[in-house]
Amino acid sequence: MNIAAAALLGFCLDLALGDPAWMPHPVVGMGRLIAVLEPPLRRLFPKSSGGQLAAGAVLAAVLPLGTLAVSALALWLCGRIHPAAAFALETVWCWQALAMRGLRDESRKVYNALTGATLDDARRAVSRIVGRDTQALSAEGVTKAVVETVAENFSDGVVAPAFYMLLGGAPLALCYKAVNTMDSMVGYKNDRYLFFGRAAARLDDAVNYLPSRLAALYLIAAASLTGQNGKNALRIWRRDRRNHASPNSAQTEAAMAGALGVQLAGPASYFGKRVEKPTIGDVLRPVEPADILRANHMMYMAGALCLLGWIGLRAALWGWMH
């Protein structure tokens, strides 16, 4: 039950405090380690496509497994000092593995810019949380980008970490974050990372396969509980959940588009190149800035359903085993 309690406390700390700038964050360390490891790994292996695939595969193995081992060892050492020390560390790491408050805060900054500042301010704000080019986005394009990001990152930043922490505690949650961080840094299909980042991207697809589908179902349930269209969310999810090159991204985007009654996705620009992508959802009405707030309300409700559901299941299994 210690893991469930640490997860619940971590969830509460994330809601209350988010990610304080003064606090060292494991993901920042993971990002720096990836930046340090990439050049020597590229030099160590041939520059051919096969060599770069191998170099990227080494990174995709070393970082998650190393994160798992180091965090498990740290918890064990703390436990040798006192069980309370291990519980405190696990709680902090569960808190840091979640990103719901941070996602809400960053998306709200874009909403504030759209409704009370300039379009350029909104473009700058959204560039902090999306990977696409934002310089030429319209107000509608900015809003769609934020809503899509809230939907997609609800899976990556809430459901998947909670799923893994309630299976294996903070070490497994941080292992997941290592995979997700690798994908966000090297998992691109551009000239630089097409081969080097392939293992990281495939691994990220694998570890997110089940959580992304669970996240979509939580959003569908949350739609009805927050005054959105749960029935349409289910319909659009069933129809459009495969409308993305990634096997996972469209799962939550489809549920969100259906719940709000708007159309998301479609063509976007990345690194100066236009990428044609299918749309998700129907144009029942235009996208508007208030959809950012609606998406956040759905995310919070779905996050609560997720955590309480998993903790309840873990508690039931613990009771059955004891």
C-alpha positions in Angstrom: 0.0 0.0 0.0 3.0 2.3 0.3 3.1 2.8 -3.5 -0.6 3.7 -3.6 -0.2 6.2 -0.8 2.9 7.7 -2.4 1.1 8.0 -5.8 -1.9 9.7 -4.1 0.3 12.1 -2.2 2.3 12.8 -5.4 -0.9 13.5 -7.3 -2.0 16.0 -4.7 1.4 17.7 -4.7 1.3 18.0 -8.5 -2.1 19.6 -8.3 -1.1 22.0 -5.6 2.4 22.9 -6.6 3.1 21.8 -10.2 6.8 21.8 -11.0 8.5 24.6 -8.9 11.4 26.2 -10.9 13.7 25.9 -7.9 13.3 22.2 -7.5 15.7 19.9 -9.4 13.7 17.7 -11.8 14.7 14.2 -13.0 13.5 14.9 -16.5 15.9 17.8 -16.8 18.7 15.5 -15.8 17.6 12.9 -18.3 17.6 15.5 -21.0 21.1 16.6 -20.2 22.3 13.0 -20.1 20.8 12.3 -23.6 22.6 15.4 -24.9 25.9 14.2 -23.4 25.5 10.6 -24.6 24.4 11.3 -28.2 27.7 12.6 -29.7 30.0 9.8 -28.4 27.4 7.1 -29.3 27.2 8.5 -32.9 31.0 8.5 -33.1 31.3 5.0 -31.6 29.2 3.4 -34.4 29.5 3.7 -38.2 27.8 6.6 -39.9 25.7 4.2 -42.0 22.0 3.9 -41.4 22.6 0.5 -39.7 25.3 2.0 -37.4 23.1 4.9 -36.4 20.2 2.5 -35.7 22.5 0.6 -33.4 23.8 3.7 -31.7 20.2 4.9 -31.0 19.3 1.4 -29.7 22.1 1.6 -27.2 20.8 4.9 -25.9 17.2 3.5 -25.8 18.4 0.6 -23.6 20.9 2.4 -21.4 18.9 5.4 -20.3 15.6 3.7 -19.2 17.4 0.7 -17.6 19.9 3.0 -15.9 17.1 5.2 -14.6 15.3 2.2 -13.2 18.4 0.8 -11.5 19.6 4.1 -10.0 16.2 5.1 -8.7 15.5 1.6 -7.2 18.9 1.7 -5.6 18.3 5.1 -4.1 15.0 4.0 -2.6 16.7 0.9 -1.2 19.4 3.0 0.4 16.9 5.4 1.9 14.9 2.5 3.2 18.1 1.2 5.0 18.2 4.6 6.8 14.5 4.7 7.6 11.3 3.5 5.9 10.0 7.1 6.1 12.9 8.4 4.1 12.2 5.9 1.3 8.5 6.8 1.4 9.3 10.5 1.2 11.6 10.1 -1.8 9.1 7.9 -3.6 6.4 10.5 -3.0 8.5 13.2 -4.4 9.4 11.2 -7.5 5.7 10.2 -8.0 4.9 13.9 -7.8 7.6 14.8 -10.4 6.5 12.0 -12.7 3.1 13.7 -13.1 2.6 16.8 -15.1 -1.1 17.8 -14.9 -0.7 21.1 -13.1 2.1 22.1 -15.4 0.1 21.3 -18.5 -2.8 23.2 -17.1 -0.7 26.3 -16.3 1.1 26.4 -19.7 -2.1 26.0 -21.6 -3.8 28.7 -19.5 -1.0 31.1 -20.4 -1.9 30.6 -24.1 -5.6 31.2 -23.2 -4.7 34.4 -21.4 -2.7 35.6 -24.3 -5.5 34.8 -26.8 -8.1 36.6 -24.7 -6.1 39.5 -23.2 -2.9 40.1 -25.2 -1.8 39.8 -28.9 -1.7 36.9 -31.3 2.1 37.1 -31.3 2.1 36.6 -27.5 -0.1 33.6 -27.9 2.2 32.1 -30.6 5.2 32.5 -28.3 3.3 30.9 -25.4 2.1 27.9 -27.4 5.6 27.4 -28.8 6.7 26.4 -25.3 4.4 23.3 -25.3 4.2 22.1 -29.0 6.7 20.8 -31.5 5.2 22.4 -34.6 6.2 25.7 -36.1 4.0 28.4 -34.5 5.1 31.7 -36.2 2.3 31.7 -38.8 -0.5 30.1 -36.8 -3.9 31.9 -36.7 -5.8 32.3 -33.5 -7.7 29.2 -34.4 -4.5 27.3 -35.2 -3.0 28.3 -31.8 -6.2 27.1 -30.0 -6.3 23.8 -31.8 -2.6 23.2 -31.1 -3.2 23.8 -27.3 -6.3 21.5 -27.2 -4.4 18.8 -29.1 -1.4 19.1 -26.7 -3.6 18.9 -23.6 -5.3 15.7 -25.0 -2.0 14.1 -26.1 -0.1 15.0 -23.0 -2.8 13.8 -20.7 -1.7 10.4 -21.7 2.0 11.0 -21.6 2.0 13.2 -18.5 -0.7 11.7 -16.4 -2.1 8.4 -17.3 1.0 6.6 -18.4 3.2 7.7 -15.4 0.3 6.8 -13.0 -0.1 3.4 -14.8 3.6 2.6 -14.4 4.0 4.0 -10.8 1.1 1.9 -9.6 2.6 -1.2 -11.2 6.2 -0.7 -10.0 6.4 2.5 -7.9 8.4 5.6 -8.7 11.4 3.7 -10.3 9.1 2.3 -13.0 7.4 5.7 -13.5 10.8 7.4 -13.9 11.8 4.6 -16.3 8.8 5.5 -18.4 9.7 9.2 -18.2 13.1 8.4 -19.5 11.6 6.7 -22.6 9.2 9.6 -23.1 12.0 12.2 -22.8 14.1 10.3 -25.3 11.3 10.3 -27.8 10.7 14.0 -27.3 14.4 14.7 -28.0 15.5 12.3 -30.6 12.3 10.5 -31.9 11.9 12.7 -35.0 11.7 11.5 -38.6 14.0 14.2 -39.9 17.5 13.9 -41.5 19.3 14.1 -38.1 17.2 11.5 -36.2 15.6 9.3 -38.8 17.8 6.3 -37.8 19.4 7.4 -34.5 16.0 8.1 -32.9 14.1 5.2 -34.3 14.6 2.8 -31.4 13.5 5.5 -28.9 10.4 6.3 -31.0 9.4 2.6 -31.3 9.9 2.0 -27.6 7.8 5.1 -26.8 5.0 3.7 -29.0 5.2 0.4 -27.2 5.1 1.7 -23.6 2.3 4.1 -24.4 0.1 1.7 -26.3 -2.1 0.6 -23.4 -2.0 3.9 -21.4 -3.1 6.0 -24.4 -6.2 3.9 -24.9 -7.0 4.0 -21.3 -6.5 7.8 -21.3 -9.0 8.1 -24.2 -11.6 6.1 -22.2 -11.0 8.3 -19.1 -11.6 11.4 -21.3 -14.8 10.0 -22.7 -16.0 9.3 -19.2 -14.9 12.8 -18.1 -16.7 14.4 -21.0 -20.1 13.4 -19.6 -19.1 14.5 -16.1 -18.0 18.0 -17.2 -20.9 18.9 -19.4 -19.4 17.9 -22.7 -20.6 15.4 -25.2 -19.6 11.9 -24.0 -21.6 10.1 -26.6 -20.0 12.0 -29.5 -16.6 11.5 -27.8 -17.1 7.8 -28.0 -18.3 8.0 -31.6 -15.4 10.1 -32.8 -12.8 8.0 -30.8 -14.1 4.8 -32.5 -14.0 6.4 -35.9 -10.8 8.6 -35.8 -8.5 7.0 -33.3 -6.2 5.8 -36.0 -6.0 9.1 -37.9 -2.3 9.7 -37.0 1.1 8.3 -38.0 1.6 7.4 -34.3 -0.4 4.5 -33.1 -1.2 6.4 -29.9 -1.5 10.2 -30.4 -5.0 10.1 -32.1 -6.5 8.1 -29.3 -6.9 11.0 -26.9 -7.2 13.7 -29.6 -10.2 11.8 -31.1 -11.9 11.6 -27.7 -11.2 15.3 -27.0 -12.4 16.4 -30.5 -15.6 14.4 -30.1 -16.3 15.7 -26.6 -15.9 19.3 -27.7 -17.6 19.0 -31.1 -14.7 20.4 -33.0 -12.2 19.3 -35.6 -8.5 18.9 -34.6 -5.3 17.8 -36.3 -4.9 18.3 -40.1 -1.8 19.7 -41.9 0.9 21.3 -39.8 4.4 22.7 -40.3 7.5 21.2 -38.6 11.0 22.6 -39.0 9.8 24.6 -42.0 8.2 21.7 -43.8 4.5 21.3 -44.3 3.3 17.8 -43.1 0.0 16.6 -44.4 -2.0 14.9 -41.7 -5.7 13.7 -41.6 -8.2 15.6 -39.5 -9.8 14.3 -36.4 -13.4 15.0 -35.5 -16.2 16.9 -37.2 -16.7 20.7 -37.6 -19.8 21.0 -35.5 -18.7 24.5 -34.5 -15.6 26.6 -34.8 -12.7 26.1 -32.3 -12.7 28.9 -29.7 -10.3 29.9 -26.9 -12.8 28.7 -24.2 -12.1 25.2 -25.6 -8.7 25.3 -23.8 -10.6 25.7 -20.5 -13.0 22.9 -21.3 -10.1 20.7 -22.2 -8.4 21.4 -18.9 -11.6 20.6 -17.0 -11.9 17.3 -18.8 -8.2 16.6 -18.1 -8.6 17.2 -14.4 -11.7 15.0 -14.1 -10.2 12.3 -16.2 -7.0 12.4 -14.1 -9.0 12.0 -10.9 -10.8 9.0 -12.4 -7.5 7.5 -13.5 -5.8 7.8 -10.2 -8.7 6.8 -8.0 -9.4 3.8 -10.3 -5.9 2.5 -10.2 -5.5 3.0 -6.5 -8.8 1.3 -5.9 -7.7 -1.7 -8.0 -4.3 -1.9 -6.3 -6.0 -1.7 -2.8 -8.4 -4.4 -3.8 -5.6 -6.7 -5.0 -3.6 -6.0 -1.8 -6.6 -6.9 0.3 -7.2 -10.0 -1.7 -3.6 -11.1 -1.4 -3.6 -10.4 2.4 
